[in-house]
């Protein structure tokens, strides 16, 4: 999400020259939101912006996007002020993770950025709603990231000398996530790693994704499901995948998570603090 959000505003506002007013008050939120504006040329300017955003995102990500852009006046759009922006993409690569579906939409109706800076500077506080889908492949790609080894090292410090986690992968079947944990024994290692499989639903609890309705095959014996849930929350592939997609420039919160058609659907809000 980091690249999508920040690249949205680079070289997207009117590569063609558009005359602008010089009075600062004509760029204020109060003026733009509460006055009627002569907007006969707005559709042309908005169309230019939409095509520019699509072109920039295609260049940076290789994915095609649908873009909806609404402005106030020609001069305010030229300055980097706009009313609404919505982008929708499929099979979007972000930080090496392919997201089957991405939707970002402004929830604030006065948004001001300085797109002449690199990176862009957010001049007003902005809020976005987001929806993303994660596939089995998305999560497994994230779990190969070198930072995930730090997660496993933390777990192994706790689990020593009982067992040592060697790797984690996921499968999605019948709208449930199966977490396959490969493990061995540090004191007397087996010739081959063993695999522990648990399935789980997930819910949002205090803006964190938590494992719920955990199930374990009876072949593993009478294991404590609460302890298995604690382990899954430590291994949590969903939380880790979202962490990779976040950026220090934004605060992202998760509001809902559901598994539909064997895709993990997550939505929430992104808050950007203006300078």
C-alpha positions as semicolon CSV with decimal commas, in nm:
position;residue;x (nm);y (nm);z (nm)
1;X;0,000;0,000;0,000
2;X;0,292;0,230;0,063
3;X;0,390;0,267;-0,303
4;X;0,033;0,296;-0,424
5;X;-0,053;0,571;-0,178
6;X;0,259;0,781;-0,227
7;X;0,292;0,737;-0,603
8;X;-0,064;0,847;-0,659
9;X;0,038;1,207;-0,633
10;X;0,358;1,222;-0,833
11;X;0,326;1,398;-1,168
12;X;-0,049;1,347;-1,186
13;X;-0,186;1,701;-1,172
14;X;-0,210;1,870;-1,505
15;X;0,102;1,821;-1,704
16;X;-0,063;2,068;-1,941
17;X;-0,059;2,428;-1,824
18;X;-0,367;2,548;-1,639
19;X;-0,407;2,907;-1,527
20;X;-0,441;2,952;-1,152
21;X;-0,560;3,222;-0,914
22;X;-0,301;3,375;-0,686
23;X;-0,512;3,455;-0,379
24;X;-0,439;3,210;-0,098
25;X;-0,792;3,231;0,040
26;X;-0,922;3,081;-0,284
27;X;-0,733;2,764;-0,193
28;X;-0,868;2,734;0,161
29;X;-1,098;2,450;0,260
30;X;-1,369;2,695;0,365
31;X;-1,367;2,877;0,033
32;X;-1,354;2,570;-0,190
33;X;-1,612;2,368;0,001
34;X;-1,865;2,644;0,064
35;X;-1,868;2,845;-0,261
36;X;-1,999;2,769;-0,605
37;X;-1,729;2,757;-0,869
38;X;-1,718;2,808;-1,242
39;X;-1,636;2,451;-1,340
40;X;-1,699;2,420;-1,714
41;X;-1,342;2,298;-1,770
42;X;-1,326;2,072;-1,464
43;X;-1,423;1,753;-1,652
44;X;-1,132;1,807;-1,892
45;X;-0,884;1,869;-1,609
46;X;-1,016;1,574;-1,408
47;X;-0,984;1,347;-1,711
48;X;-0,622;1,458;-1,758
49;X;-0,552;1,384;-1,392
50;X;-0,712;1,040;-1,415
51;X;-0,507;0,944;-1,720
52;X;-0,188;1,078;-1,558
53;X;-0,249;0,876;-1,241
54;X;-0,318;0,561;-1,443
55;X;-0,001;0,615;-1,645
56;X;0,214;0,673;-1,335
57;X;0,076;0,369;-1,154
58;X;0,115;0,151;-1,462
59;X;0,478;0,262;-1,492
60;X;0,557;0,198;-1,126
61;X;0,359;-0,121;-1,063
62;X;0,287;-0,272;-1,404
63;X;-0,082;-0,301;-1,309
64;X;-0,385;-0,136;-1,465
65;X;-0,608;0,080;-1,246
66;X;-0,948;0,240;-1,264
67;X;-0,928;0,599;-1,139
68;X;-1,198;0,845;-1,036
69;X;-1,080;1,200;-0,962
70;X;-1,289;1,503;-0,858
71;X;-1,156;1,856;-0,814
72;X;-1,289;2,196;-0,714
73;X;-1,137;2,449;-0,952
74;X;-0,869;2,443;-1,220
75;X;-0,635;2,657;-1,013
76;X;-0,678;2,448;-0,696
77;X;-0,619;2,125;-0,891
78;X;-0,304;2,277;-1,037
79;X;-0,190;2,356;-0,684
80;X;-0,252;1,996;-0,573
81;X;-0,588;2,039;-0,399
82;X;-0,871;1,804;-0,484
83;X;-1,207;1,683;-0,357
84;X;-1,210;1,307;-0,407
85;X;-0,988;1,033;-0,543
86;X;-1,061;0,663;-0,584
87;X;-0,837;0,400;-0,740
88;X;-0,912;0,034;-0,799
89;X;-0,668;-0,227;-0,925
90;X;-0,637;-0,601;-0,968
91;X;-0,327;-0,818;-0,932
92;X;-0,127;-0,526;-0,797
93;X;0,234;-0,590;-0,686
94;X;0,320;-0,401;-0,367
95;X;0,649;-0,462;-0,186
96;X;0,686;-0,787;-0,382
97;X;0,340;-0,908;-0,276
98;X;0,070;-0,944;-0,543
99;X;-0,267;-0,821;-0,415
100;X;-0,562;-0,966;-0,612
101;X;-0,771;-0,654;-0,542
102;X;-0,696;-0,305;-0,410
103;X;-0,931;-0,012;-0,358
104;X;-0,828;0,320;-0,204
105;X;-1,073;0,606;-0,166
106;X;-1,046;0,942;0,005
107;X;-1,280;0,987;0,299
108;X;-1,185;1,353;0,336
109;X;-1,330;1,602;0,088
110;X;-1,043;1,854;0,104
111;X;-0,707;1,704;0,019
112;X;-0,392;1,906;-0,042
113;X;-0,055;1,771;-0,150
114;X;0,262;1,923;-0,291
115;X;0,331;1,692;-0,582
116;X;0,636;1,894;-0,692
117;X;0,836;1,744;-0,403
118;X;1,005;1,406;-0,411
119;X;0,869;1,238;-0,212
120;X;0,539;1,422;-0,220
121;X;0,445;1,634;0,083
122;X;0,098;1,605;0,234
123;X;-0,018;1,959;0,315
124;X;-0,348;1,860;0,477
125;X;-0,461;1,576;0,699
126;X;-0,607;1,304;0,478
127;X;-0,808;0,992;0,545
128;X;-0,848;0,701;0,305
129;X;-1,071;0,399;0,324
130;X;-0,909;0,088;0,183
131;X;-1,010;-0,260;0,077
132;X;-0,756;-0,524;-0,016
133;X;-0,771;-0,893;-0,094
134;X;-0,499;-1,135;0,005
135;X;-0,462;-1,470;-0,163
136;X;-0,283;-1,781;-0,045
137;X;0,003;-1,676;-0,272
138;X;0,009;-1,324;-0,123
139;X;0,060;-1,453;0,228
140;X;0,313;-1,717;0,133
141;X;0,519;-1,457;-0,051
142;X;0,514;-1,237;0,260
143;X;0,623;-1,527;0,480
144;X;0,938;-1,568;0,271
145;X;1,046;-1,215;0,362
146;X;1,366;-1,198;0,565
147;X;1,188;-1,001;0,838
148;X;0,964;-1,299;0,908
149;X;1,268;-1,488;1,034
150;X;1,279;-1,236;1,320
151;X;0,925;-1,344;1,412
152;X;1,031;-1,708;1,409
153;X;1,343;-1,632;1,613
154;X;1,127;-1,472;1,882
155;X;0,902;-1,777;1,894
156;X;1,198;-2,014;1,901
157;X;1,350;-1,827;2,195
158;X;1,026;-1,891;2,384
159;X;0,984;-2,252;2,267
160;X;1,341;-2,370;2,332
161;X;1,419;-2,653;2,408
162;X;1,077;-2,809;2,329
163;X;1,076;-2,735;1,958
164;X;1,210;-2,502;1,691
165;X;0,997;-2,355;1,412
166;X;1,169;-2,396;1,076
167;X;0,913;-2,236;0,848
168;X;0,548;-2,140;0,802
169;X;0,316;-2,154;0,501
170;X;-0,057;-2,114;0,446
171;X;-0,339;-2,269;0,247
172;X;-0,694;-2,142;0,204
173;X;-0,958;-2,411;0,172
174;X;-1,336;-2,374;0,212
175;X;-1,291;-2,018;0,335
176;X;-1,065;-2,117;0,622
177;X;-0,694;-2,052;0,657
178;X;-0,472;-2,352;0,725
179;X;-0,137;-2,266;0,879
180;X;0,133;-2,526;0,822
181;X;0,415;-2,497;1,073
182;X;0,733;-2,687;0,995
183;X;0,927;-2,770;1,312
184;X;1,201;-2,984;1,461
185;X;1,365;-3,051;1,796
186;X;1,679;-2,854;1,886
187;X;1,811;-3,109;2,138
188;X;1,762;-3,427;1,935
189;X;1,667;-3,321;1,580
190;X;1,479;-3,558;1,353
191;X;1,614;-3,643;1,010
192;X;1,316;-3,466;0,858
193;X;1,123;-3,165;0,982
194;X;0,773;-3,236;1,102
195;X;0,463;-3,038;1,006
196;X;0,188;-2,921;1,240
197;X;-0,138;-2,809;1,075
198;X;-0,408;-2,593;1,234
199;X;-0,700;-2,414;1,072
200;X;-0,855;-2,091;1,186
201;X;-1,093;-1,807;1,118
202;X;-0,979;-1,455;1,197
203;X;-1,141;-1,147;1,346
204;X;-1,039;-0,792;1,429
205;X;-0,990;-0,724;1,800
206;X;-0,867;-0,379;1,903
207;X;-0,743;-0,312;1,549
208;X;-0,541;-0,635;1,547
209;X;-0,619;-0,949;1,351
210;X;-0,662;-1,245;1,585
211;X;-0,714;-1,617;1,529
212;X;-1,056;-1,751;1,634
213;X;-1,242;-2,083;1,600
214;X;-0,913;-2,270;1,589
215;X;-0,929;-2,636;1,491
216;X;-0,664;-2,907;1,511
217;X;-0,683;-3,259;1,369
218;X;-0,751;-3,520;1,638
219;X;-0,437;-3,705;1,527
220;X;-0,235;-3,450;1,724
221;X;-0,404;-3,555;2,047
222;X;-0,585;-3,345;2,303
223;X;-0,402;-3,018;2,251
224;X;-0,506;-2,699;2,426
225;X;-0,679;-2,492;2,157
226;X;-0,611;-2,172;2,348
227;X;-0,239;-2,247;2,337
228;X;-0,262;-2,329;1,966
229;X;-0,447;-1,998;1,911
230;X;-0,170;-1,816;2,098
231;X;0,087;-1,980;1,871
232;X;-0,111;-1,887;1,559
233;X;-0,132;-1,527;1,676
234;X;0,245;-1,522;1,719
235;X;0,289;-1,672;1,371
236;X;0,003;-1,462;1,231
237;X;0,056;-1,442;0,853
238;X;-0,220;-1,183;0,806
239;X;-0,079;-0,937;1,056
240;X;0,273;-0,978;0,921
241;X;0,158;-0,931;0,559
242;X;-0,018;-0,606;0,651
243;X;0,289;-0,486;0,839
244;X;0,492;-0,521;0,520
245;X;0,239;-0,306;0,335
246;X;0,239;-0,023;0,588
247;X;0,462;0,282;0,596
248;X;0,578;0,518;0,870
249;X;0,422;0,803;0,673
250;X;0,076;0,660;0,736
251;X;-0,123;0,511;1,021
252;X;-0,336;0,222;0,900
253;X;-0,607;0,051;1,103
254;X;-0,792;-0,270;1,023
255;X;-1,168;-0,264;1,074
256;X;-1,291;-0,592;0,923
257;X;-1,151;-0,919;0,795
258;X;-1,349;-1,189;0,615
259;X;-1,266;-1,490;0,401
260;X;-1,483;-1,502;0,090
261;X;-1,426;-1,717;-0,219
262;X;-1,097;-1,829;-0,065
263;X;-0,967;-1,471;-0,057
264;X;-0,897;-1,278;0,263
265;X;-1,084;-0,949;0,238
266;X;-0,957;-0,673;0,466
267;X;-1,083;-0,318;0,498
268;X;-1,004;-0,024;0,718
269;X;-0,871;0,330;0,714
270;X;-0,540;0,501;0,645
271;X;-0,462;0,832;0,815
272;X;-0,202;1,067;0,670
273;X;-0,085;1,360;0,883
274;X;-0,035;1,681;0,688
275;X;0,276;1,892;0,737
